């Protein structure tokens, strides 16, 4: 802990050299006023949304005009119609209400369900958290429950002996977690329809058990692209000649993860409209009367999604491509099937603009915080402490750029103890955060990822530290705040990260950490219609009490010189030094963070330049006292020493074997 006299001297020197910071203080003050104004407006909008929900419950409209008559009231995500008016059977409407809590459909559901029931191909673009999963699952179940003869598991997967009656569905998703989430929602909706059998195949699962499930028969299959392609090629009992629906959920993410080639091969094997870029039809036998329906769901649109739509959709209905407006599509936009592929490509490209205004829920409060690099860790912990002290029953998700950074911060928050009074004799002090902390990233074992996913969903108050593996499609109930500790890079990633909160009309807030040299990133977001207000950080820091500092001294205009930040940073560095395991995790986190920072592409490389950063301050953001060069050299030396040791042992073993023989 700094002495009061030392702190005054530091502040005096800093003020003389940073008088320009006064203008920044004025901006912070205005941000504080803006923050208070939005908080009041948010409470008012919450009351208005409740009134809207009460007025919508008993409204019914004609089935044929359901999609065109779905309108938004008071900027809500819910439409002014009922599920029954969209053409769904009463038993399914009851399941939606009882199992999922849907009294009325969301706007995207009101637009998409009539189109899907009509058998049309569709490209659906909608904001995250607007019920896209139910938008395609409900029509599938509606069709499957209509059959007079129930589906039997002996009918197989995607095949039946019944004459063109039983139609089976395939849902493609990008990640394992999303696969499990869709499967859980499907199980809830199928509670009354026991003859409809759901199933899933995905990486990390036992392949033999998956083959057994496919052999017994699955009515609706959820799959990740890699494992599905594996079964299509190698599982003879996987029958798919009567596949009726193919749904791409989070299509943009599927392509961003590098599954583009796999998707083209899957479409060719399953009998898509075209194979890749040529005009050759697939060799899969097809009934002349059989018609397949393909659906693409995506929260963001780009050229890759445009290409996937071109090769998989036939004369599609476009939903949600109206730009900034949030009115439903009243007319069916389609492409003449008689036109050539070149004309097809031009029309698709014209409908999907180069720069898209992304759809973000209006009830989401978006803010950014400008933090010096060396103070990032202390500020992150301070904001988390503030959030959980303000509301003890909430969930927060923090996004990092690397798996090593997630591991480091998870261990730190799980073990770090803190006291503002170093003279305290009782060293058994409370944890810094009084909540359950979870981690989730791609390097974890499959079972660990699954258990973390389920545990975080069921907790009432919890913190999740994650990479972008949980940024797409996953629905964590009651997530109140999203913190992007490491910048997401592409604007599409920002949209998907913040989409984990403010879902289905609920309130939410997001916070983006930016260093002073990264502030131009806000301009890149504004190009896509995303604007952020400044977070009142100093107001939050001033609320913390610090032993030995009176109220007059603790006020500061510089974050890195704030007494609370200085005290917390010193405690963090002492903690890391005292724990060799934490020190090793911090070094790994530092090295991986630097590598990830240099990986930004395109125009973002101008904003996120490693040369603009002081690597000593970066090391400080991992609570390391060593210079970054020493940290890097030490890490490299350990790796070289380990490799020499392994090589030496390998040679000695070979020599022993040679001598014996």
N, C-alpha and C positions, 0 to 999 in steps of 0.2 A: 504494500500500500504506500502511495506517495504521501509525503508529509505536506501539510498545508502550505508551508513556506515555499517548498520546491515547486508546488503546483502553480502558485501565483507567479513565480519567476518564469516558468515555462509559458504561461498564458501571456505575460507581458511581452516577451520576445516574439511570440507568434503574432500578436496583434500588430506590432510594428511592421512585420513583414507581409501581413495578409489583410491590409485595410480594404482590399477589393472584396473581401468576403462579406462586407456589410450589405452590398447589393443582393448577394445571395440570401442573406437573412431576411430581407424584405420579401423575396419570393417565397421563402419558407412560411412567413407569416400569412401571406395570401393563400398559400396551400392549406394552412391550418383552417382558415375561414372557409375555404372551399370544401374541406373535409367535413366540417360541422354542418354546412348547408346540405351536403349530399346525404349525411346520416339522417337528418330530419326528413328529407325528401324520400329516403328509402323506407322509413317507417310509414309514411303516408301512402306510398305505393303498395305496401304490403296490405294495408287495410282495404285499399281499393280492389286488389286482386281477390280478396276473400268475398267481397260483395259480388264480384263478377261470377265467381264459382257458384254461388247460391242461385243466381239467376239463370244459370245454364243447365241445371240438372234435368229439367223436365221438357226441354225444347226438342222437337222432332221436325225433320224436313224430308222432302221427297228424295228417293234414292238416286234418281237420275241427275238431280241438280245438287247433290251433296258436295261434290268437289268444288263446284263453282260458287256455292253459297257459303262456304266456310270462310268466315271473316274474323278479324281480330278486334277484341274489345278492350279498351284501356291498355293497349300494347301488351296483352297477355299472350302466352304461347298456346292457349286453349282455343278451340274453335266453337262457334255457336251452333253446334249440332250434336246429336247423340250417336253412339256406335250403331244402334239399331237402324238409324236413318241412313247409314252408309251401306246397309245391305247385309250386315253380319247377323247370324242367328242369335236368338235370345239367350240360349244356353252359353254361347261363347261370350256374349256381353256380360252375363252374370259372372263368368270366370274372370274377365278383365276387371270387374268391379271388386270382387271378393278377394282374389289372389294378388292383384297388382295395385289395387286402389284407384283405378281409372274410372271416374264417374263420367267424364266426357273426353272425346279425343283431342289430341293436340292438333295444331294446324297442319303439320306434315302428315299426320295420320289421316286427317280428314281429306287431304288432297290425294294421298297415295292409295288408300284402301280401295276406293271405287275403281281406280285405274287398274290395280292388280286383279281385282275381282273380274274385271272385263277381259282379262287375258292379254293385256297390252304389255309390250316391252317398255321399260321406263328407266330414266336416269334421274335420280332424286338427290337434290342438293339441299341440305338443311343444317341449321346450327346444331352444335353438340348439345346433348341433353334434352332433345325434343321428342324422344320416343320413336326413333327410327326402327329399333328392333321389333317393337310391337307392330309397327306399320307393315312389316312383311310377314311376321309370324301369324298374325290374326287372319289374313286372307288364306294362308296355307291351311291352317286348321279348319277354317270355314269350308274349304273345298273338300278336305279329307273326311270331315264328319258327315258330309252329305250322302256318302255312298250307302245304298241299301244293304250291300254285303260288306261287312267290316273287314278291314285289312288284317291279315294273319301274318305272323312272323315267318311262317313257312313259305310265304310268297317271295321271300328274299328281299334284298336291298335293290331298289330301283327296278323291280321286275314283278310281274304277276301273271297268273294264268287267266284272270278275269279279262273279259273282252273290253279293252280300252276304258276301263272304269277307274282303276286305282292309279293315282298319279302321285309320284314321290318327289321330294325336294332335297336339294343340296345347298347348304349355306357355307360360303367360304369366308374365313376371317383371318386377320393377319397374325394374331398372337394366341398363345395357349390360354392366357387369362381371359381374353375375350371369348374364346371358344367355350370355356367353362361357364362364363356368365350367360351367354346365349342359351346354353344347355339348361341352366337352372331356371331361366325365365320360361323356357319351353316346357319344362317339367311341371311348373305351376299351372300353366295354361291347359295342360293335357290331363289335369286331375280327373275330369269327368269322361274323357275320351281315352279309355285305357287301351283300346285297340290300335291307337296311333302310337308307334314306338319311336322315341327319340334316341339318338346316339351321337357319338363324336369320335373322331380320330385326330390325333395331334402328336407332334414330336414330344419325346420324353416318356410316352406311354409304352406299355408292353405290347409289342407288335402281334404276338400270338393271340393275346386276349382280344385285340381289335379284330383280328381275322375271324375269331369265333363269333363276335358280335355281328360282323357283316354276314357271316354264313347263316346265322339265325334269322336275320332280317331286320332292317331299320327303315322306318317310314320317312323320317326327317333327319338327315345327317349333317352335323356341323363339323367342319374340317379346316385344318391349316393346309396351305397349298403343297408344301413339301411332302407331308405324310400322305395326303390324298393321291398325289402323283405316284408315290411309291406303291400304294395299294392298287392303283389302276394298272400298273405295269406288272406287278408280281403276285397279286392275290387273285387266283382263278375263281374263287367263290364270290368275288365282288361283281355282281351283275348290275348293269346300269343302262340296259337298252331301252327301258321305259321311263327314264328320268324326265320329269315334267317341268321342274323349276330349277334354275341356277341363280342364286342370290350372292352378290358380292357386297359384303358388309365392310365398311371402311376401305373402299376400293383404292383410294389414294395411298393409304398406309401399306396395303398389300404390295403395291408397285414400288413404293419407296424402300421397302425392305429387300428389294432385289428379286421378287417373285415373278417378274414380267415374263421371262422365258417359260417358267413353269406354268403360268396361267395360259399362255398360248398353246402349250403342249396339252394341258388339261382340256381346253376347249376343243382341240382337234380330236382327242381321244373320245370325248363325250359327244361329239357331233355338233359343233357350234355352227353359226351361220357361215363363217369362212374360217380357213386355217391360216393364221398369221396374216401376211400381206397379199397372198395370192387368191385366185378365184376358185381353187380346187375345193370341192366339197369333201367333207370327212367320209371315211370309209365305213363308219359305224352304220349298220342297217337301221333304217327308220321306216316306220309305218307312214303310208302316204297321207293318212288323216291325222297323224300325230303332230302336234304343234308344241314347241318348247317355248317357255316364257323366261326371259332373262331380265334381271333387275340389278341395277347398280346404285348403291347408296354411298354417299361421300359427303363429308362436311366441308371439304375444299375441292377445288377443281383446278386441273392443270393439263398440260399437253399429254401426259401419260394416261390420265383418265380419259381424255378425249380419244386417244388411240384405242384403249380397251373398249370404249363404247362403240367405236367404229367396227371392230371385229366381232363383237358379241351381240349387239342390239340390232333389231330389225324394225324400221319404222317406229322409233320409240316416242313415248310421251315425255316431254321435258317438264320436270316439276322443281320449282325453286330456283330457276335460272334467270329470274327477273331483276337481278342486280340489287339495288338498295331497297326497293320496295318490298314490303312483306305481305302483299296481297296475294291470294291464291291464284294459280293459273286457271283462268276461266275458259280458255280455248286450248284445244289439243294441238301442240306444235309437233310436227312430225316431218319426216323426210320421205319424199316420193321414192318408193322402191324401184321404180323404173329408171331412176337416174344412175349414172355411172359412179364408180368408186371415187373418182377424182372429184366429181360434184358433191358426193357424199362427204368427203373430207373437208371441202371448202365450207359446206353448210355447218358441219359440226364445229369447225374452227371459229366460224362467225358467231356461234351461239355461246362459246366459251371465251370470254375476253382474256387478253394477256395479263392484265392486272385486275384482280378480282377484289371487290369489297366483301370481306369475309363477314359471315353472319355470326354475331356474338349476342348472347342474351342481354336485353336492355336492363335487366335488374342486376347485372354484374357490375360492381364498382371496380374499375381498373386504375391502378396507381403504380408509380415507379418510385424508387428511392435511390438517390445518388450517394454512394458510399466510397470513400478512399479504399484502395486495395488492401492496405494493411489492417483496416478496421472491419473488414467484411465479416469475419467469424464472430467477433464480439457483438456486432450489430444484429446478425442473424439470431444469435441466442437471446438477445434482448427483446427482439420483436416477438419471438416465439413465447418467451416468458410473459410478455404483455398480453398476447392473445389468449393464453390459457388462464391467466389470472382474471382477465376480463370476462371470459365465459368458460367455465370448467367442463361443460358438456358440449364439446365441438370437436370436429376433426380437421386436421390441417395436413396438406401434402406439400412437400418441398422437393423440387426437381433439381438434380445435379447432372453434369455432363458425362461423368464417368462412374464406373462401378467402384473403383478404388475410393473415390470421393464419398460415395454412399457408405461404404464400409467404415471409413474413418469417422465420419460425422455420427454414424449410428453408435459406434463404440464410445465416442466422446460423450454423447448425450445420455448414454446408458450408465456411464460410470462417473461423470463429472459432478463433484460437490463444490459448493461455493458459499463463502461467508464474507460479508462486507467488513467484518471486524477481525483482523488477524490476531488480536490479543485474546480471542476466545480460547479457553482451555479445552472446551469440549470439541473434539475434532470430528465427532459423529454428527455431521450436519445433514440437513435435508438435501435431496437431489435438486439440481438446478431446475429441472422441469418435472412437475408432478403428474406426468401422464405416461401412458404406455407408448413405447417407441418401436416402430417396425421399419424394416428395410425391404426393398424389392428391386432386383436388377437381373439382367440376363445371365450373369455368371453363377447365379445360385442354382442349387439342385432343384429338379422339377418338383419334388415333394415339398421342399422348403418354400418355393414360390407359391404353390397351391395353398399351403397352410397359412402363409402370410396374407394372401389374398382373402381367404375366408375369415381370418381373425380380425383383420382391419375392418371388414364390412360389419362384423357383429359388435365391435367396440362402440361405446357411446362417446368416449373421449380418447383420442389417439392421435399420434403423429406418424406419418409415413414419409420416409426418405426414399426417393426413387429416381431412376433414370427414366428415359422416355418410353420404357417398356410399358408403363401404366398411363401413358398420355393419350392413348387412342381407344375410344369406345368403352372403356371400363366405367361402370357406374357404381361409385362408392356412395352409399347413402349418407346424407347429412354432412357432407364436406363443406365447411363454411369458408375456408380460405385456401388459396393456392399461392405458394411462394416459388418464384423462379430464381433460385439463387445463382445459377449459371445461365447466361443468356441462351435462348433456344436456337438462335441462328435464323433460319427461314421463318417468315411470318406465319406460314402454315403450322409450324410446330408451336408457335406462341398460341395460336387459336385452339389447338387441340389440348394444350396443357391447361389453359384456363377453362376449357370445357368440362373439367372434372368437378366444377362447382357451378352454382346457379342453374341447376338442372330442373326441368319441369316447373318453371315459374318460381322456384325458391330463390331467396336472396343469397348472394355470395360476393366475395371480394378476391381480387388477385393483386399480387405485388411482384414487381420486376426489379431485381437488383441490377444496377448499372454503375460502372466505375466512371469517373469524370471523362476519361478518354473514349468512352463508349456511348456518350450521350446522343450521338448522331443516329443511333439505332432507332430512336423515337421517330425520326423523319421517315425511315424505311417502313415503320408500322403505319404511319399516317398515309402513306401511298395506298394502303389497303383499307383505309377507312377506320383504322384503330387508333384512338387517341387516349392518352393516359394523363392523369393528374399527378401532382407530386405528393408524396406521402409525408405527413408531418412528423418526421423522425425525431427532431429535437424535442418536440412536445412529449413524445413517448419516453425518451431518455431522461428527461427532467422529472418524470414521475417516480423514478427509482430513488430510494433513499440510500445514502452512502454514509457510513460511519465516519465521523471526524470532519465532515464538510457541512457548513451551514448553507442555507438556501441562497444567500447572496453570492457565494463563491461558486456554487455548482453550475450556475448558468454559463453556457458557452455557445459561441457561434460556430465553432468548428467541431465536427464530429470526432475527428481523430484526437482531439484534445479534451474531449468531454471527460470529466472525472470518472463517471461510471464506466465508460469505454476503456479508459486507461487501467482502472482497477481490475476489470473483468479480463482484459487482455493479459495482464501480468499473471493473474490466477491461472489462465488457460496455459500459458507458456510453462509455468511451474508444474502444472499437472502433467503436461506432455513429457517434460524432462524426467519426472519421477516414475514414469511408466514406460519401460523399454518397448513393450508391445505397441503402445500408443504412438511412440516415436517412430517406429517402423511403419505403422499405418499412415502416419502423417507424411512421411517421405514418399511412400508409394502414391499417396493422393496428390502430392505436389507434382511429381513427375508425370503422372497420367493427365493431370489438369493442364499442364503446359503443352503436352502433345495434342490434347483435344482442342486447345485454344488456337493452335497453329493450323488446324484442319478446316477452318471456315473457308468457304468457297465463294467465288464470284465477287459481287459488289460488297459482300459482308467482310471480305478480307481487308478492305479499306478501313472498316470500322474496328474490327477485332484484330489488331496488329500486335504481335508479341513484342515487337521492338518498342512500342509505346509504353510497355509496362516495365516497372522496376521489379526484377525477380526477387529481390530481397523483401519487398512488400508482399509479393505473392507467397513466399515462404512464411511470412508473418501471418497471412490469412489461414495458414494451417498450424498456427501456434508454434512455429519452428524458429528458434533463435539463430541457427546457423545460416551462413550465407548460402544462397541457392547453388552456387558452384560447388561448395563443400558437400551440400546435400546430394547433388547429382553425382559427384565423384565418389562419395561414400557408397551410394547405391550401386553405381557401376562396378566399383571394386568388389563389393560383395557378390555381385553376379559373376564377375570374372573368376573370383576365388572359388565359387561353387562349381562353375563349369570345369575349372582345372581339376578340382577334387573328383568330380564325376568322371572326367576323362582318364584321370590317373587310375581310379578304381576299375574302370572298364578295361584298360590295358592290362592291369595286373590279373584280372580274371581270365582274360584271353590267354595270357602267358601260362597261367596255371593249367588251363585246359589243354594247351599245346604240349606242355611237359607230360601230362598224364597220358595223352594219346601217343 
